[in-house]
Amino acid sequence: MKKNFIIICVSFILLFSSDFSTAGEAKKVSAMDDIVVTASRSKETKKELTVNLSIISTKDIKMSTARDLGELLAEKAGIYIRQYPGALTSIGMRGFKTETHGNDLMGHVLILLDGRRTATGNAAAIMTKNVERVEIIRGPAAVQYGSAAMGGLINVITKKGKDKPAIFVEGMLGSGGYEEAGIGFSGKVEKFDFSGALTRRIMDDYNTSEGGDKNGDKFYNTGFNEKIDYSLNLGFEFLPGHRLGMIMTCFDADHMGNPGYFTLNDKDDYSDKKNETYDIIYDGQAKNTLFSWKARYFHTEDDNKWVNPVKSNPLLNPWSWSDDGIPSKRETDQNGAQGQFTLNLESLSITAGADWVNYDIKTTWTPNKTEFDNIAGFILAKARLFNDKFIISGGLRYDEYEVEVKKPSGRDEDDDNISPSIGLAYLINDHIKIRLNYAEAFRMPDANNMAADYVSYGTHYIGNPDLDSEKSKTYEGGLDLAFFGLNMAATYFYTDFKDKIETVYASDWSSATWENVKDATISGFEGELSCNLDILLDLDFTLKPYANFVYLNKYKDEETREDLKYTSDITASYGITLSGLNGTSASFNFQYTGKQDITDYQFGTYDTLEMGGFTVANAVIAKQLYKTSEYGSITLRVEIKNIFDKDYAYVQGYPMPGRSFFAGLRYDF
């Protein structure tokens, strides 16, 4: 069996090693020719990458039922999510996750907005309007972007205006009293480009699946009064190749339901969430493109407030002290700057630069006000040898960071970290590539971990200045293929994770500190496959089936020898999209989340339980009803989420909505 498998693989590679008469046509549709910017922080084609990078395109986003980044990644990239009601979603890659309840410093997967940190691990706070594409590095990206990028990195890239000015207006109604209204615009006038979108949403409480234990009962306190998000990207090219830009984004959610477990439904707890950013960016290049450079300053405010009144809670809420409830708050102010310079030679590219980021964090549940300050320098290089067939890439990053607990102790500590990476790729021809990569990643201890000195609920928390950064070493190898509409990527990865930081309590709970206590081993396979059948079958409309999956064959805690909790062995998304058929577009998608071990917090046993796997199906159909060159076009859009009314939950005790319907109109001019 093993021998036959090897023969098939070798034959497959040899088949596509030959030049075909359609090679020129195949290049036009080859995904390897896509321009990306995330892996080396400068423009390059996918064929030059030694890492596994995926792209969610504008068309993919448009034909998705997703309302935020977390839903989009699950639907179009097969990425694991943990979704709660109330705009709260973490994402997982290769056994690592973002931190939904804290800032991005506490997670192990990093979310970027146009190449810079977003200050949040909550993917539900990143909207999908005015987004050109999403680039996903599956695996470590610490050498490029620093702390927390262990399992992977998500870079959300906003649209830049081009072509003649255009505007759209849209509205949608749906199940659960859902209402949505939006407006957007984009274009370029001489040297000025602009692109933006504004959306307002409201929703009542939703019903669970009729297949659930409560026969489709309403899940109270899952709606929201209002969600407003906007994105604006403005630019002015004052000289050829020199652009001064400004990007502004905002997610503002008011009175989001915070329902508690379905079996103990709290009907009046709520939260307000806001993530607001702005960037000023200068991009420049020499006339001969030998040199290019970028400078950026950015600022983010990530604010969260939870209100938990006692009077209607089924159980006494320890965070509240009156019938009206005292709000719990976490406020994060982030400031940062980036500067980089790129040298582009015929067979060598070098990018070097520096990053600075500062976080001021205040919470009400501890007396702390903490600060995190990080400055880093990096160099990334790529050599193209033997007629660009052999690619060598490598990088080195040095991070120096200082943490401070300003109140009440005034303690501060500092440390540093070095992150290397090296990768190799061999292009057998224009259609097939073999790649190998090694990278180290890390997560820095935060201010509490290293410098805390306070008492909370009778426990004295004391920081540990001797903490090491959490670290990982990842080895991976993969195969990429792009030929005549067929695009495929397959990767095997192995990660050695050490020095996980956890809270350690005294036996009587009188004191606590943080220690490096755990190691883990994670390995597995990931793949993606799509095929443009219109190219293969010479159709006059686009028809593309696709599939993405991650399979973890090992995810062990090395101390307990047990599987890591809240980690599914398999996640996948697959489906088919259609467009250009008499003004009709459609997308049918299936998302599978595999089984995982969890701790039973819902019923208070704290036993280890297994949550079963499930598949959720969604569909979108859009039909252009009217179109003229003079007056624009009108499009009808219909969405069905959870088509088969599946009873499912990403988090124990928080069932997701049952079958839901949405319909809307969009006018483009």
N, C-alpha and C positions, 0 to 999 in steps of 0.2 A: 504494500500500500504506500509506504513512504517513498520507495523507489519510483513508483508511478507518478506520485505527486511531484517529485523533483523533475522528472522527464517533462511533465506538462508545463511546469514553470519555465524551464529552459526553452522549450519549444515556443512558448508564448513570447518570451523576450526576443528570440531570434526572428520570429515572424514580424515583429514591429521594428526590428533593426534594419530591415531592408527599406529602400526608397521605393515609393509607389508613384504612379503617374499622377495621383491626386494629391501629392504632397503639398504643392503650392496652395491648393484650395484648403487643405487641412490646416495649414498654418494660420489661415485667416480666422479660424474658429477655435484655435488651440488655446486652452486655458493657461498654458505655460507662457503665453505672450502677454497675459494680464499684467498691468503695472500695479505694484503694491508699494507701500511706504513704511510698513510697521516693523518688519524684521531687521532692517539695518538703519532705520530712521531717515532714509533717503530713498528716492525713486529707484526701482529696479524691477526686473521681470521675474515672474514666478519660477522660470526655468533656472534662475541663478540661486535659488534658495536652497539651503541645506537643512532647513527646519520644515515641519509640517504646518502649512498655513492654508486656511480656508477663507473663502469670501462669500458673504451674503450680499447679493447685488441689489440695485435699486428695484429691478423687476421682482426679485424674490420678496423684498419687503412689501412692495405694492400688492402682491398676490398672497398675503398672509393675513390671518385673523388676529395676529398679535397686536396688542395695544402698548406693549413696552418691551424693553430689551430682553428680559427674562423669558417671556413667552415666545419671542422671535427666535432665540437661541434653541429653545426646546423644539420648536416646530421646524426650523430650517437647518439646524446644525447637529441635531441629536445630542445636545448637551443636557446634562442632568440639572434639574432645578428643584428647590424646596420652596413652594409657594404657599403663603398664608393669605387669607382675606385681608384687605386693607393695604394694598400696595406695599407688600413686603416679600421679596424674593431673593434667595441666594442662588448662585450658580456653581456647579461643580465640574471640574475637569481633571481627569486622571487621578481621582481619589482625593483631590483637594477642593476647597470651597472658599467663596467669599464670606465675609462676616456681615450679615444683614443688620445686626443690631448695633454695630459699631462702624467706625470709619474704615477706609481701605487698608490702613496700617495693620489691622488685626486679622486680615484674611490671608489666603494662600493662592488666590486667583485675583488678578488685577484688572480693573475696568478703566479704560482710557477714553477721553473725549478729544478727538483730533490730536492724539499723540501725547496727552498729558493726563495726570492723575485726576480723578473725579471727586476724591475725598469721601466716597461712599462705596460700600459693598452691596448695596441694595439695588439690584438690577431693575426693579420695578420703578425706580426713580429716574430711569433713563428712557426717554420716549423715542419713538421711531419716526416721527414726522421730520421732514427736512433732512433726512439722512441719505447720503449717497450710497454708502456701503458699510459693511462691518467686516473688518479683517480680524481673524482669529489665529493666534499662534497657539497651537496645541503642544504644550510643553514649556519648559523654563524660558523666561525672558528677562532675567535679572540683570544680565550684562547690558541690556539696552535700557531698562526702565527701573531697576532697583528693587527694593524690598517688596515682598508679597507675591511676586510673579513666579510662583513655584509650579503650579499645575497648568498654568496657561495664562493667556492675556487676551482681552477683548478690546479692540480699538474701534470706537464708533466715529465715523468720519462724516461730517456734515457736508451738505451740498454747497458748491460755489456756482454763482450765476454764470450762464453762458447763453449764447444765441440771443434772439430778440426777446424783449420782455413778455412775460406770460403771467396769468393770474388764475387761481382756482377758488371756488367756494363749494363747500360740501356740507351735508347734514345726514344724520343717521338716527334711527330709532330701533329699539330692540327689547328683548326680554328683560324682566326685572326693572322696568321703568327707565331703561337706558336711553339717554339723549346725548347726542354729540353734534357739535357745530364747529366748523373750521374754515380757515382762509389761508391762502399761501400765495407766494409770488416768487419769481426768479427771472434773471435776465442779465444782459450786459449792454451798457450804453457807453460807447467809446472806451475810456479807460476805467470806468466804474462798473463793478459787478456786484450783484446782490441776490440773496436767496433767503427766504424766511417762511415760517408757518406758525400759526396760532390755533390752538384747539381748546375747546371747553367741553367737559363731560360731566354728567350727573347720573346717579343710579340709585335705585332703591335696593332693598334686601333681595337676595336671590333664593331660588328653590334648589334643593339638592335633587339628585337623581331619583326617579320613581322606583329604581331598583334598590335603593338604600333601605336601612333599617326603619326609617321613619316614613317610608312611602312618599318621598318627594316633599317632605315638610319644608316650610320656609326656614332658612338659616338666618335668624334675626341679627341685626347689627352688622351686616356685611356690605351695606351700601355706603355712599359718600355724598356729602352735600355738593361738592364741586371739586373738579380737578382741572387745572389750567396748566398748559405747557406751551412754551414758545421756543423757537430757535431762530436766530438771525445771524447770517454770515455776510459781512460787507467787505469789499476790497477795492483798492485803488492802485492801479499800475502806473506809478509816476514816471518810471523809465522802463524801457523794454527789459523784461526779466526781473524787475524789482516791484514787489507788491507789498503794500501796507494793508493789513487786514484787522478786522475786529469780529469776534465771535461772542454772542451772548446766548445763553440757554437758561431755561427756568422750568422746574417742575414744582407746582404748588398745589398740595392736596389739603382740602379743608374738611374736617369732621369725618375722617375715615373710620368706618366701623372697626372695633377691636373686640370681636365677639366671644373670645374664649372658646373652650371646647364645645362641640355641638351638643354633647350630653350634659353640659353645664352652661347653657347659653346665657352669657351676660349681655343685657340688652341696652346698656347705655355707656359703656366704656368707649372711648374714641381716641384718635390720634390726629395730629396735624403734622404734615411733612413738607419740607421745602428744600430743594437743592438748586441754587442759583449760581451761575458761573459767568465770568467774562474774561476774554483773552485779547491781548494786543500782540500782533505777530508781524514780523518783517521777514520776508523771503527775498533773497537776492542771488544773482549769479553773474559770472563774467560773460562777456559776449560770446566767447568760444566755448562756453559751458565747462571749461576746465575746472573752475571753482564754483561752488555754490555754498550758501550759508543761510542760517535761520536764527532769529532771536525772538524770544517770547517772554511776556510777563502774564501771569494769570492769577485769578482770585476766585475762591469758591466759598459760599456759605451753605453749610449743610445742617439744617435745624430740624429737630424732632421733638414733639411734645405729646405726652400721653396723659389723659385725664381718666381717673378711675374712681368714680363716686362709690362710697360704701353702701348707700341706702338700698340699692337694687342688686348688689352683688350676691350671688348664692353663698359665697364664703367671704369672710373678712379679708379685705385686700390690704396687705401690709404696707403698700405704698401710699395709702390714703389716711388722712387724719381727721376728716370731717365728713358730714353728709354730702357736701358739695365736691369733695375730692380736691387734693392738692396736686397740681400738674407736676409730672416728672419730665425733665427736659435734658436734652443733650444738644449742645451747640458747638459746631466745629467751624472755625475760621481757618481757611487754607490760603496761603500765598506762595507763589513759586515763580521761578524763572528758568529758562532753558536757553542755551547758546550752543551752536554747533557749526562746524566748518567741514566741507567735503571736498576732497580732491578726486577728480575723475580722469584717470589716465586710460589709455586704450585697453590695458590688461590688468589694471589695478585701481581699486577704489578705496579710499580711506576717509572715514568720518570720525572726528574727534570733537569733544565738547564737554560741557559742564552742566549739571542740574542743581538747583536749589529748591527746597520745599520746606515750608514751616507750617505746623499745625498748632493752633490754640484750641484747647478742648475744655469745655465746662459741662458738668453734670450736676443734677440736684440730688441724686441718690448717694453720692459721696461728697464730702466737703472739699473735694479736690478741684483745682484748676491746674491743668497740665499743659506742657508745651513740648513739642517734638520738632527738632531742627536737623535737617539732613542736607549736606552738601556732597556732591559726587563728581568725579571726573571719569570719562570713558573714552575708549578708542575702539573702533570697529573697522576691520579691514577685509577686503575680498580680492583674491587674485584669480584671473581667468587664464588658463593655460591650454596649450595644445589646440589652437583654433577655437578657443572658448568651450571646449568639450569638458575640461576638468576644472572644477571650481573648489577653491579653498577659502573658507571664511573663518574668522576668529575675532575674539574681542576680549577686552579686559576692563573691569570697572572697579573703582575704589570708592567706597561710601564711608563717610565719617558722620556720626550722628551724636547728638546731645539731647538728653531728656531731662525735664525738670518738673517737679511737683511744686508749683508756686505757692499753693495754699493747701493745708496749713503749715506744712513742714519746711518748705523752701529748699528741699534737697534736690541735687542734680547729679547726673552721672553721664558718662560718655563712653563710646566704643567705636570700632570701625570694622569694615568687612571688605574682602576682595573677592570678586566673582569673575571666573574665566569661562570661555566657551571656545569650541573649535568644531568645524564641520567640513565635510567633504561631499561633493556631488559629481557624478559622472553622467554626461549626456551621451547615451548610446547613439541617438540621433535627435532630430527635432521633436520627436514624439514621446520618448521614454527616457526617464532619468532615475538613477539609483543614488540614494543619499544616506549619509551617516552623520550623526551629531552627538556631541558631548557638551553638557552645560551644567554649571552649578548655580544654585539659587538659594535665597535666604529670606527669613523674616526677622526683622529687628525686634527686640523687646520694646514695649511701649513704656511711657513714663511711670505708670503704676507698677509694672513688672520690676523696674529697676530702682525706683526712688520713692515709692509710696511710704507714708508714715501717718496713718489716720485710724480712727475707730469708727466702725459702722455696724449698727445693730449688735453691739457688744463684742465684736471681733476686731482685734487690732491688726491691721494690714501693714506689713513691713516689706518694702521693696528689697530685691536681691541684686546688689551691684555686680555680683560675679556671674550673672546670667550670660550664657552664650546665645548668639543668634540661632534660631532654628535653621537647619541647612539641609540641602538635598543635592544629590548627584544623579543625573539622568543620562542614560545611554539610549540611543534610538537609531533605528535604521528603517528606511522606507523605499517605496517604489512609486513613482508618478508616471502616469500615461495620459497622453492627450492626442487623439487621432480621429479626424473626420467625424467630429461630434461626440466622440466617446471620451470622457474625462474620468480618471480614476486615481485615487491615492490610497496606499496601504502602508501602515506604520506599526512596528513593534517597539515598545518602550519598556525600560526598566529603571525604577527610581529607588534610591537608597535614601531614606529620610531619617534625620537624626535630631536629637535634642529638642523635642517638642516641649514647649513651655506650658505648664499647668499650675493651677492654684493648689497649694498643699496646706491643709489645716492641721492645727494641733488636735490632739485626741479629745480635748474638752471644748474645742471651737473657740478658745479664748484668743487665739492668734492665727495668722495665716501669712504665707509668703508665696513666692513663685520659684519653681525649680525646673531645670531641664530633666524630664523624667522618662520620655518615651522615644523609641525608635520604631520605624515601620518600613516595610518593603512593599512596593506597588509595581506591578507589571501587567502588560496587556497588549491588546491589538486595537487599532482604530482604523476606520476606512471610510471613504466616500466614493460614490459612483453616480455619474449622471450621463445621459445619452440624448443628444439632440436627434430625435427620430426624423425630424423634417429634413435634416441633411442626409441621413442614411437612405430615407425612402423618397427623397425629392418631393416633399410636400410643400404646398404653398402657404402653410401655417406652421407655427411652432408647437411642437409636442415633445415634452421632456420628462421622462421618469427619472427619479433620483432616490438615493438612499445614503444615510450616514449612520455609523454605529461606533460604539466604544464597548469593548469587552475586556474586563479585568479578570485575568486568570489567577492573580494573587494580590491581596490587599490585607496583609497581616500586621497586627501589632506584635512586634518582636518580643515584647515582655510577656504578654498573656498568651501569645500564639493564637489569638482569636481574630476573626475578620473585623476590619474597621467598621464601626457603626456609621449609620446614615450614608452608606456607600453602596450603590447598586452595582451588581456584577455586569449588567448589560443596560445600556440606554441606546435608543435608536430613533431615527425619524425617516420616513420614506413616503413617497407619493408621486404625483404626476401633475404637471402644469401644462396648460394649453393657452395660446394667445394668437391673435390675428386671424381668427376664423369668423369672417363676416362681422367683425366688430365685437366678437365674443372672446372673453378670457375666463379661465377657470383654473382652480387649484384644489386638489384633494390631498390631504395630508394625514398621516398616522404617526403618533408618538408613543413609543413604548418605554416604560420605566420599569426596570427589573426589581427583583426582590432585594430587601435590605434588612439588616438587623438594627433595631432601635431600642432605646430605653423607654419603659412604660411610665411616662410622667402623667398621662391622662387619668389613670386610676390609682396612681400613687404607690404602685407595687415596686417600681424601679427595677423590675425584672427585664431581661432581654427578650424582646419579641421580634417576630419576623413580619414585616409588612409585605403583602403580596404584590406581584407585578401586575401592570395594567396597561392597556392600550386605549388612547383617546383619538378620535377622528374628527377633523374639521374640514370645512369646505368653503370656498369662495367662488362666486360666479358673477361676472361683470359683463354688461351688455351696453354697447354704445347705441343710444336711441336716436341721436341726432348729431350731425356734424356738417359744418360749412366753413369755408375759409374765412368768411366775413364775420360770422357770429359765434364761432367756436363750437363746442360740443357738449352734449349732456350724456352722462353715463349712469345707468342703474346698477347698483351693487347689492348683492344678497350674500349673507354669511350664515352658516350653521356651525355652531360650536358644540362639541360633544354629540356628534350625529346619532350615535347609538345609545345615548342616555346612560353612559357608563357611570357606575357608582365608584368613585375613586377619590383619593386624597394624597397629596404630596407630603403632608405632615399629619401624624396621628391626631385624630379628633377634629380635623378641619376639612370636611368634605367639600369638594369643588362643585360648581354649578352643574345642574343637569342640562339636558338639551336646551340650547338657546338659539333664538333667531334674531337676525338683524337685517335691516334694509335701509338703503340710503341713496341719495342722488348727488352727483358731482357735476359742476359746470366748469369747464376749462375754456379760457379765452386767451 
